[in-house]
Amino acid sequence: GSVTQATNKATAVTLSTASGRITMSGAALAAATIVSFVLANTAIAATDTLVINHVSGGTPGSYTFNAQCAAGSATINVRNNTAGSLSEAIVLQFNLIKGVIT
């Protein structure tokens, strides 16, 4: 599946699949700044891991990504690693790894 952010890079998106693509808004992200948004996804459990890769759009290597899973969602953090503002509609691909903590 795929989904596109509607307003800005902090806008939440919904996509309930184990893998998919998120096209982020092309809104500006200031230098050395982190933005977070929520991926609502019924497939995600708090014990899971969400792997994120930058697959197209924008400047490769200019961003860092991570995610924190919760029941039914994940918060995804995107950091601009450059010394300048970037206004790029980057495309993220995610894959869900199911986990169990015993």
N, C-alpha and C positions, 0 to 999 in steps of 0.2 A: 504494500500500500504506500501511498504518499499523501502528504499534506503540506500546505503552505501557510506561513504566518501571515495574518491579515494586516496588522497595523505597525508593529515595531518588533525589535528583537526580544522584548520581554513578554510578548503576547503568547498566551497558552495555546496549545494545539491538542487535538484529539485524534488518535489513531490506535485502534485496538488490534494490533497485529504483533507477531513475534519478531518481525523484521520490517523495515520500511525506510522511507526517505522523508526528510523534513527540509523543505526549502525555506530558509530563514528570510525575514524581511530585509530589504536593502537599506534600511535606516542606518544612520551613522553609529559607529561604535568607537568611542574615543580611545586614544593611545593608552596602553597598559590598563585597560578597564575590563571588568568582568560583568557580564549580563547573565541573568538566570531566567529560565522560563520552564513552565510545567508541561510535560507530555502526559495527558490523561490517556491511560491504556489499561483496559481491564485484564490484559494478559500478565501484567507485572505484579509480582509479590515483593514484599519487603526483603526477602532473602535472596532475590535475584541480582544479577549483574547486567547492566546495559553497556554494551560496547558501542562506541561512536567513532565514526571516521568521516573526514571531510573528503567528499568524492568529486565535487565539481563546483564551479562558480567561485569567484574570488581568488585570492593569492595563496597557493599551497604553502604550508609552514608558518603562516601568519597567526594562526589560532591554536589555542589549547582547549580541550574539551574534557569534561567529566560529568558523571551523573550519580545521583543518590536515589535509589529505588525505595518506594513505599507501596503499600497495598493499593493497587489501581492507578499508580502514577509514578513518574520519575521527575526529579528536578534536574534539568540539564544546565550546566554552566559553560559559558563560552567566553574565553579571554582573548582580547586583541594583544598579541605579543609585540607589536611594532611600535615605533616612535611617533606614528601619525594616525589620525582618524581614518577608519575604513568604512566605506558605504558599499558593501558587497552582499548580494543575495546568495550566501553560501548554501550548499546542499550537503546535509548530513545524512549518512546512512547509519542505521542502528540495527543491532542484532541482540536479542534477549537470550541470556544464558540463565536457565532455571537453576536455582540453588536451594539447598536445604541445610539448615544449621542444626546439628544434633548435640 
